[in-house]
Amino acid sequence: MARLFLRLESTRDHQILIEEFEPEDTYMGYLKLSDVIRHLQAANKSNPIERWTWRFDY
């Protein structure tokens, strides 16, 4: 299963949130971009995100 590591920085307190995210569906190492976008939107509701970086491992 593929894993995506997100490094999120909040706009309020510049707190760094590092989270491991396993998407619901992968095919030959490809992520569904819609899964990643949904995950970022959910995280952004609780603490607005200013910057984010990611690393993909499979």
mmCIF file of the N, C-alpha and C atoms, coordinates in Angstrom:
data_MODEL
# 
_entry.id   MODEL 
# 
loop_
_atom_site.group_PDB 
_atom_site.id 
_atom_site.type_symbol 
_atom_site.label_atom_id 
_atom_site.label_alt_id 
_atom_site.label_comp_id 
_atom_site.label_asym_id 
_atom_site.label_entity_id 
_atom_site.label_seq_id 
_atom_site.pdbx_PDB_ins_code 
_atom_site.Cartn_x 
_atom_site.Cartn_y 
_atom_site.Cartn_z 
_atom_site.occupancy 
_atom_site.B_iso_or_equiv 
_atom_site.pdbx_formal_charge 
_atom_site.auth_seq_id 
_atom_site.auth_comp_id 
_atom_site.auth_asym_id 
_atom_site.auth_atom_id 
_atom_site.pdbx_PDB_model_num 
ATOM 1   N N  . MET A 1 1  ? 0.846   -1.187 0.000  1.00 0.00 ? 1  MET A N  1 
ATOM 2   C CA . MET A 1 1  ? 0.000   0.000  0.000  1.00 0.00 ? 1  MET A CA 1 
ATOM 3   C C  . MET A 1 1  ? 0.886   1.243  0.000  1.00 0.00 ? 1  MET A C  1 
ATOM 4   N N  . ALA A 1 2  ? 0.509   2.189  -0.772 1.00 0.00 ? 2  ALA A N  1 
ATOM 5   C CA . ALA A 1 2  ? 1.254   3.451  -0.850 1.00 0.00 ? 2  ALA A CA 1 
ATOM 6   C C  . ALA A 1 2  ? 0.941   4.313  0.367  1.00 0.00 ? 2  ALA A C  1 
ATOM 7   N N  . ARG A 1 3  ? 1.918   5.111  0.761  1.00 0.00 ? 3  ARG A N  1 
ATOM 8   C CA . ARG A 1 3  ? 1.720   6.039  1.880  1.00 0.00 ? 3  ARG A CA 1 
ATOM 9   C C  . ARG A 1 3  ? 2.184   7.419  1.465  1.00 0.00 ? 3  ARG A C  1 
ATOM 10  N N  . LEU A 1 4  ? 1.481   8.410  1.938  1.00 0.00 ? 4  LEU A N  1 
ATOM 11  C CA . LEU A 1 4  ? 1.831   9.794  1.675  1.00 0.00 ? 4  LEU A CA 1 
ATOM 12  C C  . LEU A 1 4  ? 2.069   10.471 3.016  1.00 0.00 ? 4  LEU A C  1 
ATOM 13  N N  . PHE A 1 5  ? 3.216   11.108 3.168  1.00 0.00 ? 5  PHE A N  1 
ATOM 14  C CA . PHE A 1 5  ? 3.532   11.821 4.399  1.00 0.00 ? 5  PHE A CA 1 
ATOM 15  C C  . PHE A 1 5  ? 3.351   13.308 4.143  1.00 0.00 ? 5  PHE A C  1 
ATOM 16  N N  . LEU A 1 6  ? 2.454   13.935 4.900  1.00 0.00 ? 6  LEU A N  1 
ATOM 17  C CA . LEU A 1 6  ? 2.157   15.348 4.728  1.00 0.00 ? 6  LEU A CA 1 
ATOM 18  C C  . LEU A 1 6  ? 2.783   16.142 5.864  1.00 0.00 ? 6  LEU A C  1 
ATOM 19  N N  . ARG A 1 7  ? 3.427   17.244 5.529  1.00 0.00 ? 7  ARG A N  1 
ATOM 20  C CA . ARG A 1 7  ? 3.949   18.171 6.541  1.00 0.00 ? 7  ARG A CA 1 
ATOM 21  C C  . ARG A 1 7  ? 3.141   19.448 6.395  1.00 0.00 ? 7  ARG A C  1 
ATOM 22  N N  . LEU A 1 8  ? 2.323   19.740 7.394  1.00 0.00 ? 8  LEU A N  1 
ATOM 23  C CA . LEU A 1 8  ? 1.398   20.858 7.329  1.00 0.00 ? 8  LEU A CA 1 
ATOM 24  C C  . LEU A 1 8  ? 1.808   21.928 8.326  1.00 0.00 ? 8  LEU A C  1 
ATOM 25  N N  . GLU A 1 9  ? 1.737   23.186 7.919  1.00 0.00 ? 9  GLU A N  1 
ATOM 26  C CA . GLU A 1 9  ? 2.016   24.297 8.831  1.00 0.00 ? 9  GLU A CA 1 
ATOM 27  C C  . GLU A 1 9  ? 0.765   25.156 8.928  1.00 0.00 ? 9  GLU A C  1 
ATOM 28  N N  . SER A 1 10 ? 0.296   25.387 10.154 1.00 0.00 ? 10 SER A N  1 
ATOM 29  C CA . SER A 1 10 ? -0.944  26.133 10.333 1.00 0.00 ? 10 SER A CA 1 
ATOM 30  C C  . SER A 1 10 ? -0.718  27.632 10.194 1.00 0.00 ? 10 SER A C  1 
ATOM 31  N N  . THR A 1 11 ? -1.782  28.347 9.827  1.00 0.00 ? 11 THR A N  1 
ATOM 32  C CA . THR A 1 11 ? -1.696  29.801 9.688  1.00 0.00 ? 11 THR A CA 1 
ATOM 33  C C  . THR A 1 11 ? -1.819  30.494 11.035 1.00 0.00 ? 11 THR A C  1 
ATOM 34  N N  . ARG A 1 12 ? -2.494  29.855 11.989 1.00 0.00 ? 12 ARG A N  1 
ATOM 35  C CA . ARG A 1 12 ? -2.729  30.496 13.282 1.00 0.00 ? 12 ARG A CA 1 
ATOM 36  C C  . ARG A 1 12 ? -1.484  30.555 14.142 1.00 0.00 ? 12 ARG A C  1 
ATOM 37  N N  . ASP A 1 13 ? -0.920  29.397 14.432 1.00 0.00 ? 13 ASP A N  1 
ATOM 38  C CA . ASP A 1 13 ? 0.193   29.352 15.383 1.00 0.00 ? 13 ASP A CA 1 
ATOM 39  C C  . ASP A 1 13 ? 1.467   28.770 14.777 1.00 0.00 ? 13 ASP A C  1 
ATOM 40  N N  . HIS A 1 14 ? 1.465   28.570 13.482 1.00 0.00 ? 14 HIS A N  1 
ATOM 41  C CA . HIS A 1 14 ? 2.621   28.016 12.757 1.00 0.00 ? 14 HIS A CA 1 
ATOM 42  C C  . HIS A 1 14 ? 3.059   26.669 13.316 1.00 0.00 ? 14 HIS A C  1 
ATOM 43  N N  . GLN A 1 15 ? 2.118   25.959 13.900 1.00 0.00 ? 15 GLN A N  1 
ATOM 44  C CA . GLN A 1 15 ? 2.381   24.614 14.398 1.00 0.00 ? 15 GLN A CA 1 
ATOM 45  C C  . GLN A 1 15 ? 2.595   23.687 13.206 1.00 0.00 ? 15 GLN A C  1 
ATOM 46  N N  . ILE A 1 16 ? 3.565   22.804 13.349 1.00 0.00 ? 16 ILE A N  1 
ATOM 47  C CA . ILE A 1 16 ? 3.843   21.827 12.298 1.00 0.00 ? 16 ILE A CA 1 
ATOM 48  C C  . ILE A 1 16 ? 3.102   20.539 12.636 1.00 0.00 ? 16 ILE A C  1 
ATOM 49  N N  . LEU A 1 17 ? 2.314   20.079 11.695 1.00 0.00 ? 17 LEU A N  1 
ATOM 50  C CA . LEU A 1 17 ? 1.583   18.828 11.859 1.00 0.00 ? 17 LEU A CA 1 
ATOM 51  C C  . LEU A 1 17 ? 2.125   17.853 10.827 1.00 0.00 ? 17 LEU A C  1 
ATOM 52  N N  . ILE A 1 18 ? 2.626   16.738 11.280 1.00 0.00 ? 18 ILE A N  1 
ATOM 53  C CA . ILE A 1 18 ? 3.118   15.725 10.345 1.00 0.00 ? 18 ILE A CA 1 
ATOM 54  C C  . ILE A 1 18 ? 2.200   14.523 10.464 1.00 0.00 ? 18 ILE A C  1 
ATOM 55  N N  . GLU A 1 19 ? 1.697   14.092 9.350  1.00 0.00 ? 19 GLU A N  1 
ATOM 56  C CA . GLU A 1 19 ? 0.692   13.050 9.360  1.00 0.00 ? 19 GLU A CA 1 
ATOM 57  C C  . GLU A 1 19 ? 0.972   12.053 8.249  1.00 0.00 ? 19 GLU A C  1 
ATOM 58  N N  . GLU A 1 20 ? 0.765   10.795 8.559  1.00 0.00 ? 20 GLU A N  1 
ATOM 59  C CA . GLU A 1 20 ? 0.882   9.746  7.544  1.00 0.00 ? 20 GLU A CA 1 
ATOM 60  C C  . GLU A 1 20 ? -0.515  9.451  7.024  1.00 0.00 ? 20 GLU A C  1 
ATOM 61  N N  . PHE A 1 21 ? -0.649  9.403  5.741  1.00 0.00 ? 21 PHE A N  1 
ATOM 62  C CA . PHE A 1 21 ? -1.946  9.224  5.112  1.00 0.00 ? 21 PHE A CA 1 
ATOM 63  C C  . PHE A 1 21 ? -1.868  8.065  4.131  1.00 0.00 ? 21 PHE A C  1 
ATOM 64  N N  . GLU A 1 22 ? -2.736  7.074  4.318  1.00 0.00 ? 22 GLU A N  1 
ATOM 65  C CA . GLU A 1 22 ? -2.825  5.970  3.365  1.00 0.00 ? 22 GLU A CA 1 
ATOM 66  C C  . GLU A 1 22 ? -4.109  6.144  2.571  1.00 0.00 ? 22 GLU A C  1 
ATOM 67  N N  . PRO A 1 23 ? -4.005  6.423  1.292  1.00 0.00 ? 23 PRO A N  1 
ATOM 68  C CA . PRO A 1 23 ? -5.207  6.625  0.477  1.00 0.00 ? 23 PRO A CA 1 
ATOM 69  C C  . PRO A 1 23 ? -6.006  5.337  0.342  1.00 0.00 ? 23 PRO A C  1 
ATOM 70  N N  . GLU A 1 24 ? -7.281  5.502  0.026  1.00 0.00 ? 24 GLU A N  1 
ATOM 71  C CA . GLU A 1 24 ? -8.162  4.341  -0.099 1.00 0.00 ? 24 GLU A CA 1 
ATOM 72  C C  . GLU A 1 24 ? -7.812  3.487  -1.310 1.00 0.00 ? 24 GLU A C  1 
ATOM 73  N N  . ASP A 1 25 ? -7.333  4.110  -2.346 1.00 0.00 ? 25 ASP A N  1 
ATOM 74  C CA . ASP A 1 25 ? -7.130  3.373  -3.590 1.00 0.00 ? 25 ASP A CA 1 
ATOM 75  C C  . ASP A 1 25 ? -5.804  3.777  -4.227 1.00 0.00 ? 25 ASP A C  1 
ATOM 76  N N  . THR A 1 26 ? -5.026  2.791  -4.610 1.00 0.00 ? 26 THR A N  1 
ATOM 77  C CA . THR A 1 26 ? -3.817  3.053  -5.386 1.00 0.00 ? 26 THR A CA 1 
ATOM 78  C C  . THR A 1 26 ? -3.783  2.056  -6.534 1.00 0.00 ? 26 THR A C  1 
ATOM 79  N N  . TYR A 1 27 ? -3.108  2.427  -7.584 1.00 0.00 ? 27 TYR A N  1 
ATOM 80  C CA . TYR A 1 27 ? -2.951  1.522  -8.716 1.00 0.00 ? 27 TYR A CA 1 
ATOM 81  C C  . TYR A 1 27 ? -1.525  1.658  -9.213 1.00 0.00 ? 27 TYR A C  1 
ATOM 82  N N  . MET A 1 28 ? -0.751  0.612  -9.077 1.00 0.00 ? 28 MET A N  1 
ATOM 83  C CA . MET A 1 28 ? 0.637   0.598  -9.547 1.00 0.00 ? 28 MET A CA 1 
ATOM 84  C C  . MET A 1 28 ? 1.438   1.780  -8.981 1.00 0.00 ? 28 MET A C  1 
ATOM 85  N N  . GLY A 1 29 ? 1.183   2.121  -7.723 1.00 0.00 ? 29 GLY A N  1 
ATOM 86  C CA . GLY A 1 29 ? 1.931   3.204  -7.090 1.00 0.00 ? 29 GLY A CA 1 
ATOM 87  C C  . GLY A 1 29 ? 1.364   4.590  -7.319 1.00 0.00 ? 29 GLY A C  1 
ATOM 88  N N  . TYR A 1 30 ? 0.265   4.698  -8.049 1.00 0.00 ? 30 TYR A N  1 
ATOM 89  C CA . TYR A 1 30 ? -0.337  6.008  -8.310 1.00 0.00 ? 30 TYR A CA 1 
ATOM 90  C C  . TYR A 1 30 ? -1.424  6.291  -7.285 1.00 0.00 ? 30 TYR A C  1 
ATOM 91  N N  . LEU A 1 31 ? -1.441  7.496  -6.785 1.00 0.00 ? 31 LEU A N  1 
ATOM 92  C CA . LEU A 1 31 ? -2.480  7.919  -5.856 1.00 0.00 ? 31 LEU A CA 1 
ATOM 93  C C  . LEU A 1 31 ? -3.627  8.557  -6.619 1.00 0.00 ? 31 LEU A C  1 
ATOM 94  N N  . LYS A 1 32 ? -4.810  8.439  -6.064 1.00 0.00 ? 32 LYS A N  1 
ATOM 95  C CA . LYS A 1 32 ? -5.924  9.203  -6.594 1.00 0.00 ? 32 LYS A CA 1 
ATOM 96  C C  . LYS A 1 32 ? -5.812  10.608 -6.021 1.00 0.00 ? 32 LYS A C  1 
ATOM 97  N N  . LEU A 1 33 ? -5.646  11.586 -6.855 1.00 0.00 ? 33 LEU A N  1 
ATOM 98  C CA . LEU A 1 33 ? -5.496  12.960 -6.389 1.00 0.00 ? 33 LEU A CA 1 
ATOM 99  C C  . LEU A 1 33 ? -6.716  13.413 -5.601 1.00 0.00 ? 33 LEU A C  1 
ATOM 100 N N  . SER A 1 34 ? -7.887  12.923 -5.943 1.00 0.00 ? 34 SER A N  1 
ATOM 101 C CA . SER A 1 34 ? -9.098  13.311 -5.218 1.00 0.00 ? 34 SER A CA 1 
ATOM 102 C C  . SER A 1 34 ? -9.024  12.880 -3.754 1.00 0.00 ? 34 SER A C  1 
ATOM 103 N N  . ASP A 1 35 ? -8.415  11.720 -3.457 1.00 0.00 ? 35 ASP A N  1 
ATOM 104 C CA . ASP A 1 35 ? -8.251  11.284 -2.067 1.00 0.00 ? 35 ASP A CA 1 
ATOM 105 C C  . ASP A 1 35 ? -7.344  12.235 -1.306 1.00 0.00 ? 35 ASP A C  1 
ATOM 106 N N  . VAL A 1 36 ? -6.261  12.665 -1.936 1.00 0.00 ? 36 VAL A N  1 
ATOM 107 C CA . VAL A 1 36 ? -5.316  13.575 -1.289 1.00 0.00 ? 36 VAL A CA 1 
ATOM 108 C C  . VAL A 1 36 ? -5.988  14.920 -1.022 1.00 0.00 ? 36 VAL A C  1 
ATOM 109 N N  . ILE A 1 37 ? -6.730  15.434 -1.999 1.00 0.00 ? 37 ILE A N  1 
ATOM 110 C CA . ILE A 1 37 ? -7.406  16.722 -1.838 1.00 0.00 ? 37 ILE A CA 1 
ATOM 111 C C  . ILE A 1 37 ? -8.440  16.650 -0.725 1.00 0.00 ? 37 ILE A C  1 
ATOM 112 N N  . ARG A 1 38 ? -9.220  15.580 -0.666 1.00 0.00 ? 38 ARG A N  1 
ATOM 113 C CA . ARG A 1 38 ? -10.216 15.423 0.408  1.00 0.00 ? 38 ARG A CA 1 
ATOM 114 C C  . ARG A 1 38 ? -9.542  15.413 1.774  1.00 0.00 ? 38 ARG A C  1 
ATOM 115 N N  . HIS A 1 39 ? -8.418  14.722 1.874  1.00 0.00 ? 39 HIS A N  1 
ATOM 116 C CA . HIS A 1 39 ? -7.699  14.635 3.141  1.00 0.00 ? 39 HIS A CA 1 
ATOM 117 C C  . HIS A 1 39 ? -7.185  16.010 3.569  1.00 0.00 ? 39 HIS A C  1 
ATOM 118 N N  . LEU A 1 40 ? -6.621  16.768 2.638  1.00 0.00 ? 40 LEU A N  1 
ATOM 119 C CA . LEU A 1 40 ? -6.129  18.111 2.957  1.00 0.00 ? 40 LEU A CA 1 
ATOM 120 C C  . LEU A 1 40 ? -7.268  19.044 3.354  1.00 0.00 ? 40 LEU A C  1 
ATOM 121 N N  . GLN A 1 41 ? -8.412  18.936 2.695  1.00 0.00 ? 41 GLN A N  1 
ATOM 122 C CA . GLN A 1 41 ? -9.553  19.782 3.034  1.00 0.00 ? 41 GLN A CA 1 
ATOM 123 C C  . GLN A 1 41 ? -10.053 19.474 4.441  1.00 0.00 ? 41 GLN A C  1 
ATOM 124 N N  . ALA A 1 42 ? -10.078 18.205 4.818  1.00 0.00 ? 42 ALA A N  1 
ATOM 125 C CA . ALA A 1 42 ? -10.518 17.827 6.160  1.00 0.00 ? 42 ALA A CA 1 
ATOM 126 C C  . ALA A 1 42 ? -9.561  18.363 7.217  1.00 0.00 ? 42 ALA A C  1 
ATOM 127 N N  . ALA A 1 43 ? -8.271  18.284 6.965  1.00 0.00 ? 43 ALA A N  1 
ATOM 128 C CA . ALA A 1 43 ? -7.287  18.802 7.916  1.00 0.00 ? 43 ALA A CA 1 
ATOM 129 C C  . ALA A 1 43 ? -7.373  20.314 8.008  1.00 0.00 ? 43 ALA A C  1 
ATOM 130 N N  . ASN A 1 44 ? -7.673  20.971 6.920  1.00 0.00 ? 44 ASN A N  1 
ATOM 131 C CA . ASN A 1 44 ? -7.711  22.428 6.867  1.00 0.00 ? 44 ASN A CA 1 
ATOM 132 C C  . ASN A 1 44 ? -8.908  23.001 7.617  1.00 0.00 ? 44 ASN A C  1 
ATOM 133 N N  . LYS A 1 45 ? -9.974  22.221 7.794  1.00 0.00 ? 45 LYS A N  1 
ATOM 134 C CA . LYS A 1 45 ? -11.153 22.707 8.516  1.00 0.00 ? 45 LYS A CA 1 
ATOM 135 C C  . LYS A 1 45 ? -10.851 22.931 9.984  1.00 0.00 ? 45 LYS A C  1 
ATOM 136 N N  . SER A 1 46 ? -10.047 22.072 10.585 1.00 0.00 ? 46 SER A N  1 
ATOM 137 C CA . SER A 1 46 ? -9.764  22.183 12.012 1.00 0.00 ? 46 SER A CA 1 
ATOM 138 C C  . SER A 1 46 ? -8.674  23.206 12.307 1.00 0.00 ? 46 SER A C  1 
ATOM 139 N N  . ASN A 1 47 ? -7.752  23.402 11.402 1.00 0.00 ? 47 ASN A N  1 
ATOM 140 C CA . ASN A 1 47 ? -6.657  24.348 11.619 1.00 0.00 ? 47 ASN A CA 1 
ATOM 141 C C  . ASN A 1 47 ? -6.147  24.785 10.247 1.00 0.00 ? 47 ASN A C  1 
ATOM 142 N N  . PRO A 1 48 ? -6.479  26.006 9.809  1.00 0.00 ? 48 PRO A N  1 
ATOM 143 C CA . PRO A 1 48 ? -6.125  26.422 8.448  1.00 0.00 ? 48 PRO A CA 1 
ATOM 144 C C  . PRO A 1 48 ? -4.642  26.233 8.141  1.00 0.00 ? 48 PRO A C  1 
ATOM 145 N N  . ILE A 1 49 ? -4.383  25.704 6.973  1.00 0.00 ? 49 ILE A N  1 
ATOM 146 C CA . ILE A 1 49 ? -3.021  25.358 6.570  1.00 0.00 ? 49 ILE A CA 1 
ATOM 147 C C  . ILE A 1 49 ? -2.431  26.485 5.734  1.00 0.00 ? 49 ILE A C  1 
ATOM 148 N N  . GLU A 1 50 ? -1.233  26.894 6.078  1.00 0.00 ? 50 GLU A N  1 
ATOM 149 C CA . GLU A 1 50 ? -0.530  27.912 5.313  1.00 0.00 ? 50 GLU A CA 1 
ATOM 150 C C  . GLU A 1 50 ? 0.382   27.271 4.275  1.00 0.00 ? 50 GLU A C  1 
ATOM 151 N N  . ARG A 1 51 ? 1.131   26.273 4.705  1.00 0.00 ? 51 ARG A N  1 
ATOM 152 C CA . ARG A 1 51 ? 2.068   25.600 3.801  1.00 0.00 ? 51 ARG A CA 1 
ATOM 153 C C  . ARG A 1 51 ? 2.003   24.096 4.030  1.00 0.00 ? 51 ARG A C  1 
ATOM 154 N N  . TRP A 1 52 ? 2.260   23.362 2.979  1.00 0.00 ? 52 TRP A N  1 
ATOM 155 C CA . TRP A 1 52 ? 2.386   21.920 3.159  1.00 0.00 ? 52 TRP A CA 1 
ATOM 156 C C  . TRP A 1 52 ? 3.357   21.356 2.135  1.00 0.00 ? 52 TRP A C  1 
ATOM 157 N N  . THR A 1 53 ? 4.054   20.319 2.574  1.00 0.00 ? 53 THR A N  1 
ATOM 158 C CA . THR A 1 53 ? 4.940   19.574 1.689  1.00 0.00 ? 53 THR A CA 1 
ATOM 159 C C  . THR A 1 53 ? 4.580   18.103 1.835  1.00 0.00 ? 53 THR A C  1 
ATOM 160 N N  . TRP A 1 54 ? 5.032   17.306 0.919  1.00 0.00 ? 54 TRP A N  1 
ATOM 161 C CA . TRP A 1 54 ? 4.693   15.894 1.003  1.00 0.00 ? 54 TRP A CA 1 
ATOM 162 C C  . TRP A 1 54 ? 5.835   15.026 0.505  1.00 0.00 ? 54 TRP A C  1 
ATOM 163 N N  . ARG A 1 55 ? 5.801   13.780 0.965  1.00 0.00 ? 55 ARG A N  1 
ATOM 164 C CA . ARG A 1 55 ? 6.742   12.753 0.514  1.00 0.00 ? 55 ARG A CA 1 
ATOM 165 C C  . ARG A 1 55 ? 5.930   11.487 0.253  1.00 0.00 ? 55 ARG A C  1 
ATOM 166 N N  . PHE A 1 56 ? 6.217   10.834 -0.833 1.00 0.00 ? 56 PHE A N  1 
ATOM 167 C CA . PHE A 1 56 ? 5.465   9.649  -1.229 1.00 0.00 ? 56 PHE A CA 1 
ATOM 168 C C  . PHE A 1 56 ? 6.357   8.425  -1.125 1.00 0.00 ? 56 PHE A C  1 
ATOM 169 N N  . ASP A 1 57 ? 5.920   7.423  -0.364 1.00 0.00 ? 57 ASP A N  1 
ATOM 170 C CA . ASP A 1 57 ? 6.632   6.149  -0.253 1.00 0.00 ? 57 ASP A CA 1 
ATOM 171 C C  . ASP A 1 57 ? 5.700   5.036  -0.703 1.00 0.00 ? 57 ASP A C  1 
ATOM 172 N N  . TYR A 1 58 ? 6.276   4.048  -1.345 1.00 0.00 ? 58 TYR A N  1 
ATOM 173 C CA . TYR A 1 58 ? 5.460   2.888  -1.724 1.00 0.00 ? 58 TYR A CA 1 
ATOM 174 C C  . TYR A 1 58 ? 6.264   1.630  -1.619 1.00 0.00 ? 58 TYR A C  1 
# 
